[in-house]
Amino acid sequence: MTDSETSSYPVEIAKALRECWAADGYLAAALPADAALVLLIDMMYQASLLREEGESVQCRIIVAPPEAFAPTLAWGAGEVNVLPFAEARALTPHELRKLAAAAGYYRALLAVHVSAKGAPLIWGMVVTGTKWVNRFGGDRFDEAPLPPNLVLQILAPGHLIAASGYTRVLESAGGKLLREGFDPFRSGWLSERFHPLRSALLAELKESLPDSGATRICASFVKDVAQSVFRRVLSLVRTRGHGGMLVLLPTEAGGRAMIDQWFRFRVRFAEDDSALWFHTLLIRLMKRVLELGSALGLAVCTWNDYRRMHDAELAELDDALIGFGHFLADLMSVDGALVLEQYFRLVGFGGEILGENHVAQIHRALDLEAERSIAEAADSSGTRHRAAYRFVNGTRDAIAVVVSQDGDVRFVAHHNGKLVYWPYLP
């Protein structure tokens, strides 16, 4: 296929993208005309199938003319550095392959202009830095600003994401168009599973601060912080392209005997307070938020209050939470499962799931509470998924999160008497 030819697949993506773009209320003028949009998607799709020095192509482009970037953001004057090329380059799959290494996926975008006549041109680079990687569900961290123009991302071969600035609009992966988000973190069942843990942490906080006054922490605060960390972990593992598995053991996991029954670890952590890294960070974070909230006269400190607080100690704790998220993602990159238990204690990583109990069927949830589901053959999934199915089927209060190499993420749990998985499409 030549650079000027297009396949029918990008036509379908472009049509769905335009529908979703309009339904979400984004500015119609920010999308190129139909033919240009199809061509852009086709170029990105073809580039995703190429390799450079043995590595798959990963890159981001933003479709915007130079004037879309305000002067305060351009020429090194702001958080975004806009670097025009002396001579624009034709947008082709092979040009994307060559420039992708220079415009690192996590740090920069290639800026593309689509004129009324002629082929799309790469006119420069937009360097954002890596803060955008930490943007998950209302994190405290503000990414470098981007205009709400079309951004196309190559995540993996055949896996494209279309966004308005940083906001996901449509995803294409595994031959499927993923129009709507499907986020198990927003479900009631997952929140309920961790209710005892949240209650125990808040009780521990209250006991450690008997004179905290009238200010208290919102009941959902622990959930909000934990979810922001684990969203980051999943995003990092997805973008690395290796895949991985995270296993969360139930509050009453049955002790060492159950862990020994099910896992053989590459590395198992010592059973001391060092393995309670996340628990320790959460308690320190809540104490500081309470102190600041009390000084501000707040009755209840919420997640949104925390996001608005500016404090040196909080900034250090924020950095520590980011570091913890990257650490978990690193551990998940090792073949096998990363296992956490009560209070998010680190148990071990590179865990081989033992046992031969066969699972013939699993149900795919059609809604967040799995009130509707459809049965699928468990054998249709890969080895990593089948191992997770076996473990959760045998330890029914546990939760497994499986990330495949192509970026597909599934939450696996036993729910309403059935073994169920939920796709994760935030």
RARA-V648972 format. One record per residue. RES is the residue in one small letter. PHI is phi in degrees with one decimal (none if undefined). PSI is psi as a letter, one per 40 degrees, with the letter a starting at -180 (NA if undefined). OMEGA is omega in whole degrees, 0 to 359 (NA if undefined). Layout:
res:phi:psi:omega
RES:PHI:PSI:OMEGA
RES:PHI:PSI:OMEGA
//
This chain:
res:phi:psi:omega
m:none:h:179
t:-83.7:i:182
d:-62.5:d:183
s:-86.9:e:180
e:-87.8:i:176
t:-127.8:i:177
s:-102.4:i:182
s:-72.2:d:184
y:-60.8:d:177
p:-59.6:d:178
v:-62.2:d:179
e:-67.1:d:178
i:-63.6:d:181
a:-62.0:d:179
k:-63.0:d:180
a:-65.9:d:180
l:-63.1:d:180
r:-63.1:d:179
e:-65.6:d:181
c:-66.7:d:180
w:-60.1:d:180
a:-68.5:d:182
a:-63.9:d:180
d:-85.2:e:174
g:81.9:e:179
y:-79.3:i:184
l:-62.9:h:183
a:-61.4:d:182
a:-66.9:e:180
a:-78.2:e:176
l:-98.3:h:175
p:-65.9:i:175
a:-62.0:i:188
d:-54.1:d:183
a:-62.7:d:180
a:-67.2:d:180
l:-63.7:d:178
v:-61.2:d:181
l:-63.4:d:179
l:-60.9:d:181
i:-64.5:d:180
d:-63.8:d:178
m:-61.9:d:180
m:-66.2:d:181
y:-64.4:d:178
q:-63.7:d:180
a:-62.7:d:181
s:-63.9:d:182
l:-89.7:e:181
l:-90.7:i:176
r:-133.2:i:178
e:-127.2:h:183
e:54.5:f:177
g:82.2:e:182
e:-106.2:i:175
s:-66.6:i:179
v:-76.8:h:171
q:-129.8:h:177
c:-161.9:i:176
r:-129.1:i:172
i:-124.6:i:172
i:-119.1:h:183
v:-93.5:g:185
a:-162.3:i:175
p:-76.7:i:181
p:-54.7:d:183
e:-70.6:e:178
a:-69.1:e:180
f:-99.2:h:182
a:-59.8:i:181
p:-56.5:d:181
t:-70.0:e:179
l:-98.0:e:187
a:-96.9:i:174
w:55.1:f:175
g:77.5:e:185
a:-90.8:e:183
g:-144.5:a:182
e:-68.1:d:177
v:-99.4:h:174
n:-107.3:h:180
v:-102.6:h:185
l:-119.7:g:178
p:-70.2:i:173
f:-81.5:i:175
a:-64.2:d:179
e:-140.3:h:181
a:-64.8:i:180
r:-112.3:i:176
a:-64.8:h:179
l:-80.9:h:175
t:-137.1:i:176
p:-56.0:d:183
h:-72.8:d:175
e:-67.6:d:176
l:-61.2:d:179
r:-59.7:d:183
k:-72.2:d:184
l:-85.7:e:184
a:-59.8:d:181
a:-66.4:d:180
a:-75.1:d:178
a:-94.3:g:185
g:-52.9:h:186
y:-51.4:d:186
y:-85.5:e:189
r:-122.5:d:189
a:-151.6:i:173
l:-123.8:i:169
l:-86.7:h:182
a:-91.6:h:186
v:-121.6:h:177
h:-115.0:h:177
v:-111.3:h:180
s:-86.4:i:179
a:-62.4:d:178
k:-129.0:i:176
g:95.7:i:184
a:-81.4:i:176
p:-61.6:i:181
l:-124.7:i:172
i:-88.5:h:187
w:-102.1:e:180
g:175.2:a:179
m:-125.5:i:176
v:-116.2:h:184
v:-94.6:h:183
t:-100.3:e:192
g:77.1:a:189
t:-100.7:e:183
k:-58.9:d:183
w:-62.2:d:179
v:-62.7:d:183
n:-89.9:e:183
r:-88.9:h:181
f:-138.4:h:170
g:50.4:f:176
g:86.3:f:175
d:-53.1:i:177
r:-70.7:e:190
f:-94.7:h:179
d:-89.2:h:179
e:-73.2:i:174
a:-60.4:h:188
p:-66.4:i:173
l:-131.2:i:173
p:-67.2:i:184
p:-79.1:f:179
n:-83.2:i:179
l:-68.0:h:173
v:-118.3:h:177
l:-112.5:h:183
q:-121.1:h:169
i:-98.6:h:180
l:-95.1:d:182
a:-164.0:i:179
p:-53.2:h:180
g:73.7:e:184
h:-112.7:h:181
l:-116.8:i:174
i:-124.8:h:174
a:-107.6:h:185
a:-140.6:i:167
s:-104.2:h:190
g:63.8:b:179
y:-98.4:e:188
t:-91.7:h:181
r:-61.7:h:178
v:-115.1:d:185
l:-154.0:i:179
e:-134.8:i:177
s:-126.2:h:182
a:-149.4:i:177
g:59.0:f:180
g:77.8:e:182
k:-115.4:i:173
l:-93.1:h:184
l:-103.6:g:188
r:-83.5:d:187
e:-117.1:i:175
g:-68.5:i:178
f:-144.8:g:194
d:-118.1:g:180
p:-58.8:d:177
f:-60.7:d:181
r:-92.1:e:182
s:-79.6:i:175
g:-77.4:d:184
w:-64.5:d:181
l:-69.2:d:177
s:-60.2:d:181
e:-65.6:d:180
r:-59.8:d:184
f:-101.9:e:179
h:-59.6:d:178
p:-59.1:d:180
l:-66.6:d:179
r:-62.0:d:180
s:-62.2:d:181
a:-65.1:d:180
l:-66.4:d:179
l:-67.4:d:177
a:-66.7:d:177
e:-63.4:d:178
l:-62.5:d:181
k:-63.1:d:180
e:-68.0:d:182
s:-78.8:e:180
l:-128.6:g:183
p:-64.4:d:182
d:-112.2:f:183
s:-75.9:e:178
g:78.0:a:185
a:-81.6:e:183
t:-76.2:h:178
r:-136.9:i:179
i:-89.3:h:177
c:-57.9:i:183
a:-60.6:d:183
s:-94.4:e:186
f:-62.0:d:180
v:-59.6:d:179
k:-60.1:d:183
d:-63.6:d:179
v:-66.8:d:182
a:-61.3:d:181
q:-66.6:d:179
s:-63.5:d:179
v:-67.6:d:185
f:-74.8:d:171
r:-62.3:d:179
r:-61.7:d:180
v:-57.6:d:182
l:-63.8:d:179
s:-63.8:d:179
l:-63.6:d:181
v:-65.8:d:179
r:-60.2:d:187
t:-73.3:d:179
r:-76.3:d:174
g:77.7:e:179
h:-94.8:d:186
g:86.1:i:179
g:172.1:i:180
m:-140.6:h:176
l:-118.8:h:178
v:-115.9:h:177
l:-108.4:h:182
l:-77.4:i:179
p:-64.6:i:181
t:-55.4:d:176
e:-106.0:g:189
a:-81.4:e:180
g:88.8:e:173
g:76.6:a:185
r:-63.2:d:183
a:-61.5:d:180
m:-65.8:d:180
i:-64.2:d:179
d:-64.8:d:180
q:-67.6:d:190
w:-103.9:d:190
f:-129.0:i:165
r:-122.9:h:189
f:-95.2:i:167
r:-70.7:d:176
v:-136.9:h:175
r:-116.4:h:183
f:-81.6:i:176
a:-62.9:i:183
e:-89.8:g:177
d:-133.9:a:186
d:-66.5:e:179
s:-63.6:d:180
a:-77.7:e:179
l:-97.8:f:184
w:-54.1:d:183
f:-66.4:d:178
h:-58.2:d:180
t:-63.6:d:179
l:-62.9:d:180
l:-61.9:d:180
i:-63.6:d:179
r:-62.2:d:180
l:-62.6:d:182
m:-65.7:d:177
k:-60.6:d:182
r:-68.3:d:178
v:-62.7:d:177
l:-63.1:d:179
e:-60.9:d:181
l:-69.2:d:179
g:-64.9:d:178
s:-63.8:d:179
a:-64.2:d:180
l:-87.8:e:180
g:77.0:f:180
l:-82.1:h:175
a:-78.9:d:180
v:-133.3:h:177
c:-94.6:h:181
t:-103.0:i:176
w:-58.6:d:180
n:-67.2:d:175
d:-62.5:d:179
y:-58.7:d:181
r:-64.5:d:182
r:-90.3:e:183
m:-80.0:h:177
h:-118.9:h:187
d:-158.6:h:183
a:-63.4:d:181
e:-66.8:d:177
l:-62.9:d:179
a:-61.5:d:177
e:-65.9:d:178
l:-67.4:d:175
d:-58.2:d:179
d:-61.5:d:179
a:-65.6:d:178
l:-67.2:d:175
i:-62.1:d:179
g:-61.4:d:179
f:-63.7:d:179
g:-61.6:d:178
h:-64.8:d:179
f:-62.7:d:179
l:-61.7:d:179
a:-62.5:d:177
d:-62.4:d:180
l:-65.4:d:178
m:-70.3:e:180
s:-74.1:e:176
v:-80.0:h:180
d:-54.6:h:182
g:111.3:a:186
a:-99.8:i:166
l:-89.8:h:186
v:-117.4:h:175
l:-121.0:i:177
e:-124.7:a:186
q:-46.9:h:184
y:61.6:f:180
f:59.0:f:176
r:-63.3:h:177
l:-75.1:h:180
v:-95.0:d:181
g:179.0:i:178
f:-138.4:i:187
g:65.5:f:186
g:-80.1:h:172
e:-84.7:h:179
i:-85.1:h:184
l:-90.1:i:177
g:98.6:i:184
e:-116.6:e:183
n:-63.7:h:186
h:-81.3:h:174
v:-113.2:h:184
a:-89.1:d:190
q:-141.8:i:173
i:-137.1:i:182
h:-105.4:h:174
r:-90.5:h:181
a:-68.8:h:176
l:-102.1:e:173
d:-146.7:i:189
l:-63.7:d:181
e:-96.4:e:180
a:55.5:f:173
e:-69.7:d:173
r:-120.5:h:180
s:-152.8:i:178
i:-131.0:h:183
a:-77.4:h:175
e:-132.0:i:175
a:-72.0:h:181
a:-63.3:d:182
d:-69.6:e:178
s:-75.9:e:180
s:-96.5:i:181
g:-77.7:i:184
t:-60.6:d:181
r:-62.0:d:180
h:-66.0:d:182
r:-64.4:d:176
a:-63.7:d:178
a:-63.2:d:179
y:-61.0:d:181
r:-61.0:d:184
f:-66.6:d:182
v:-66.4:d:177
n:-66.4:d:180
g:-91.4:e:179
t:-128.1:g:202
r:-74.8:e:175
d:-97.6:e:181
a:-83.1:i:176
i:-129.7:h:174
a:-119.7:i:175
v:-120.0:h:186
v:-114.4:h:177
v:-113.8:h:179
s:-86.9:i:183
q:-63.3:d:181
d:-86.1:e:176
g:95.3:e:177
d:-65.9:h:180
v:-122.9:h:178
r:-130.7:h:169
f:-92.3:h:182
v:-122.5:h:180
a:-154.9:i:172
h:-93.3:h:189
h:-144.8:h:180
n:53.4:f:176
g:78.3:e:182
k:-133.3:i:171
l:-82.9:h:191
v:-130.7:i:167
y:-124.8:i:177
w:-117.1:h:171
p:-68.3:i:180
y:-107.4:h:180
l:-130.8:g:186
p:-66.1:NA:NA
//
